Amino acid sequence: MAEIFTKLKNKSMTTYFKLFVFIILCLTINCKSMNKNFEKDTIKTSEGNMVITFVGHASLFIEFKGMIIHIDPVKEEADYSKLPKADIVLVTHEHFDHFDTSVINQLFKPGITEIVMTQKSKESAKGIKQITIMQNGDIKTIKNIKIEAVPAYNIINKRPNGMPFHPKGEGNGYIITLADKRIYIAGDTENTPEMKDLKNIDIAFLPMNMPYTMTPEMVADAAKAFKPKILYPYHFGSTQTSKLVELMKNDKDIEIRIRNMQ
C-alpha cells in the first residue's frame, strides 16, 4: 500500500510540475505579447515624417501620411488588437515567426488592406483576402507606394539534410519607397549578391540570427557593399549587436541603430 501511495504521490508531483511549467510558459508568452511602450524612430522625408515602430523580432510597422504598413506581424510579438490596422501588410516568407494568418486577419480592413506575399506563403494563407503575389525581382505600385521584391535566401547556412534554411526563390525582402526614402527590409537571408548590388538605400533592416540568417561579419560585409545611410540589425536573437558595431566602427557614413528587435 505504501508503495502504491508513493507512486501516486510521485505521479501527482510530476503532474503538478508540468502544470506549473505550462502556467509559467503561458504567462511568459502573454507578458511578451502585451503591448509595451514600443520603441519608435521618426525620420524626416520630403513629404513629412515617417514613424517606424519596432514591435520585436522581425515585426515592425511604418506610419506615413496616414497609412500603416505592417511587416511580418505575429502574435508572439504583440497584442495586435491594440495596434493600428493595416493598409498594407508585407510578408517576407511562410515561417511561423514571420507569417501569422490570425494576426493578418485581425489587422485586415475589408476593401482596403492589401496583403503582399510570395507564392510559397500563399499556399498556407487560408482565409486571407486581397493577396498580391510578388516574386523575386517584381516591382509593383500598391496604394501609390513602390514596392520591390528582393531575393532572400541562404547560401552557406543549411539544415542537416543539406537544404538551405531559406531556399532561393521562396522568400522576399522588400524595398518600399516613401517620398524620397528607400527602406529595405531584408527578411531571412544572407549577404547575397543581389543584396550587395542594391543602390540608394536610405534605411536597411538586416537579419543577424545564427544559424538561420547572417553573422555580424556577413551583415558588415553587405552593409559596406551597398552602404545604407541607416542600418538596423533586426531579428538578431542572441547574437551580440556590439560585434557589428565594432566591425562597422570605421564606416562613418553608415549610422547603426540598435533597437529591441531580438
C-alpha positions in Angstrom: 0.0 0.0 0.0 2.8 2.4 0.9 4.5 1.6 -2.4 1.3 2.4 -4.3 0.8 5.7 -2.4 4.4 6.7 -3.2 3.9 6.1 -6.9 0.6 8.1 -6.9 2.3 10.8 -5.0 5.3 10.9 -7.4 2.9 10.9 -10.4 0.9 13.7 -8.8 4.0 15.8 -8.2 5.1 15.3 -11.8 1.7 16.4 -13.0 1.8 19.5 -10.7 5.3 20.3 -12.0 4.2 20.0 -15.7 1.2 22.2 -14.9 3.5 24.8 -13.2 5.8 24.9 -16.2 2.8 25.3 -18.5 1.4 28.2 -16.5 4.8 29.9 -16.4 5.2 29.5 -20.2 1.7 30.9 -20.8 2.4 33.9 -18.6 5.7 34.5 -20.4 4.0 34.5 -23.8 1.2 36.7 -22.6 3.7 39.2 -21.0 5.6 39.3 -24.2 2.6 39.8 -26.3 1.1 42.6 -24.1 1.7 45.9 -25.7 4.5 47.7 -24.0 5.9 51.0 -24.9 7.4 50.1 -28.2 10.5 52.0 -29.4 9.8 54.4 -32.2 12.0 56.4 -34.6 10.8 59.4 -36.5 12.5 60.1 -39.8 12.0 63.2 -41.9 11.1 62.7 -45.6 10.5 65.2 -48.4 6.7 64.7 -47.7 6.6 64.8 -43.9 7.6 62.5 -41.1 7.8 58.7 -41.3 7.5 56.8 -38.0 8.9 53.3 -37.5 7.6 51.3 -34.6 9.8 48.4 -33.5 7.5 45.6 -32.4 10.0 42.8 -32.0 12.0 40.1 -33.8 11.0 40.6 -37.4 7.8 42.5 -36.7 7.6 46.3 -37.2 5.3 48.8 -38.8 5.6 52.1 -40.5 3.3 55.1 -40.4 3.4 57.6 -43.3 0.9 60.1 -44.5 -2.0 58.4 -42.6 -1.0 55.0 -44.0 0.0 52.0 -41.9 2.4 49.3 -43.3 2.9 46.2 -41.2 5.8 43.9 -41.8 5.8 40.3 -40.7 3.2 40.7 -37.9 2.9 37.7 -35.5 1.0 37.3 -32.2 4.1 36.3 -30.2 5.4 39.8 -30.5 2.4 42.0 -29.6 -1.3 42.1 -28.9 -2.2 43.3 -32.4 -5.8 44.1 -31.4 -4.4 47.2 -29.7 -2.3 48.3 -32.7 -3.5 50.2 -35.8 -5.0 48.2 -38.6 -3.1 47.8 -41.8 -3.3 49.5 -45.2 -0.6 47.2 -46.4 0.9 44.0 -44.9 4.2 42.7 -46.2 5.0 39.1 -45.6 8.6 38.1 -46.3 8.1 34.3 -46.2 6.0 31.5 -44.7 7.9 30.6 -41.5 5.8 30.9 -38.3 7.8 33.8 -36.8 7.1 35.9 -39.9 3.7 34.8 -41.1 0.6 34.6 -38.8 -2.8 34.4 -40.6 -4.7 35.1 -37.4 -2.9 38.4 -36.9 -3.2 39.4 -40.6 -7.0 38.8 -40.4 -7.0 40.9 -37.2 -5.3 43.8 -39.0 -7.4 43.5 -42.1 -9.7 46.3 -43.2 -12.2 44.9 -45.8 -11.8 46.6 -49.1 -8.7 48.5 -48.0 -5.9 46.2 -46.8 -3.6 44.8 -49.4 -1.5 41.7 -48.4 1.8 41.2 -50.2 3.4 37.8 -50.0 5.2 35.2 -52.1 3.6 32.3 -53.8 5.0 29.9 -51.2 3.3 31.9 -48.4 0.0 31.9 -50.3 -0.1 28.1 -50.1 -0.8 28.4 -46.4 -2.7 31.7 -46.4 -6.1 30.2 -45.6 -8.8 32.8 -45.2 -6.7 35.7 -46.2 -8.2 38.0 -48.9 -6.8 40.7 -51.2 -3.5 39.0 -51.7 -0.9 40.4 -54.1 1.8 37.9 -55.1 5.3 39.2 -55.5 8.2 37.0 -56.6 11.9 37.8 -56.6 12.6 40.8 -58.8 9.0 42.0 -59.1 8.2 45.7 -58.9 4.7 46.8 -58.1 2.9 50.0 -57.1 0.3 49.4 -54.3 -1.6 52.3 -52.9 0.8 54.7 -54.7 3.7 53.1 -52.9 6.5 51.5 -55.0 7.4 48.1 -53.7 10.3 46.0 -54.9 10.8 42.3 -54.1 14.5 41.4 -53.4 15.6 37.7 -53.3 16.1 36.5 -49.7 17.9 33.2 -49.3 20.8 31.2 -47.7 24.0 30.4 -49.4 26.0 28.9 -46.6 23.7 28.1 -43.7 21.8 24.8 -44.2 19.8 22.2 -42.4 21.3 18.8 -41.6 19.8 17.3 -44.8 21.8 19.9 -46.8 18.8 22.1 -47.7 19.2 25.8 -47.1 17.1 27.2 -44.2 15.7 29.6 -46.8 15.9 28.3 -50.4 16.4 30.8 -53.2 13.1 31.9 -54.8 10.8 31.2 -51.8 11.3 34.4 -49.7 11.4 38.1 -50.4 13.0 41.1 -48.9 11.2 44.3 -49.8 12.3 47.8 -50.7 9.5 50.3 -50.2 9.8 53.9 -51.4 8.2 56.6 -49.2 8.7 60.1 -50.6 12.5 60.4 -51.0 13.3 57.5 -48.7 14.1 53.9 -49.8 13.6 51.4 -47.0 14.9 47.8 -47.3 13.5 45.1 -45.1 15.7 42.1 -45.9 13.6 39.2 -44.5 15.5 36.0 -43.7 18.6 36.0 -45.9 22.4 36.0 -46.1 24.6 38.6 -47.7 23.6 37.6 -51.2 25.0 39.2 -54.4 21.6 40.8 -55.0 21.7 42.5 -51.6 25.2 43.7 -52.2 24.2 45.2 -55.5 21.5 47.4 -54.1 21.7 51.1 -54.7 20.5 54.3 -52.9 19.1 52.6 -49.8 18.4 55.1 -47.0 17.3 52.6 -44.3 18.1 48.9 -44.1 16.9 46.2 -41.8 19.3 43.3 -41.9 18.8 40.0 -40.0 21.5 38.7 -37.7 20.2 35.5 -36.2 22.5 32.5 -36.5 22.4 29.9 -37.9 19.4 30.9 -39.9 20.5 34.2 -41.4 23.7 36.3 -41.0 26.7 36.6 -38.7 27.8 40.1 -37.7 30.6 39.7 -40.3 28.1 38.9 -43.0 25.9 41.9 -42.1 29.0 44.2 -42.1 30.1 42.8 -45.5 26.7 43.5 -47.0 26.4 47.0 -45.4 29.9 48.0 -46.6 28.9 47.0 -50.1 25.5 48.8 -50.6 26.1 51.5 -47.9 22.7 52.3 -46.4 22.5 55.6 -44.6 20.9 54.0 -41.5 21.4 50.3 -40.6 19.1 48.5 -38.2 20.2 44.9 -37.3 17.0 43.1 -36.6 15.7 39.5 -35.9 19.1 39.1 -34.1 18.2 36.6 -31.3 21.1 36.1 -29.0 23.7 37.5 -31.5 25.7 40.2 -29.9 24.9 43.5 -31.7 28.1 45.0 -30.2 30.1 42.8 -32.5 28.5 44.5 -35.5 29.1 47.9 -34.1 32.8 47.1 -33.7 33.1 45.8 -37.2 31.5 49.0 -38.6 33.3 51.5 -36.4 35.3 52.9 -39.3 32.4 53.3 -41.6 31.3 56.7 -40.5 28.9 57.2 -43.4 26.6 54.4 -42.1 24.7 55.1 -38.9 24.0 51.9 -36.9 20.9 52.0 -34.7 20.3 49.2 -32.2 16.6 48.7 -31.2 14.8 45.9 -29.3 14.4 43.5 -32.2 15.5 40.2 -30.8 
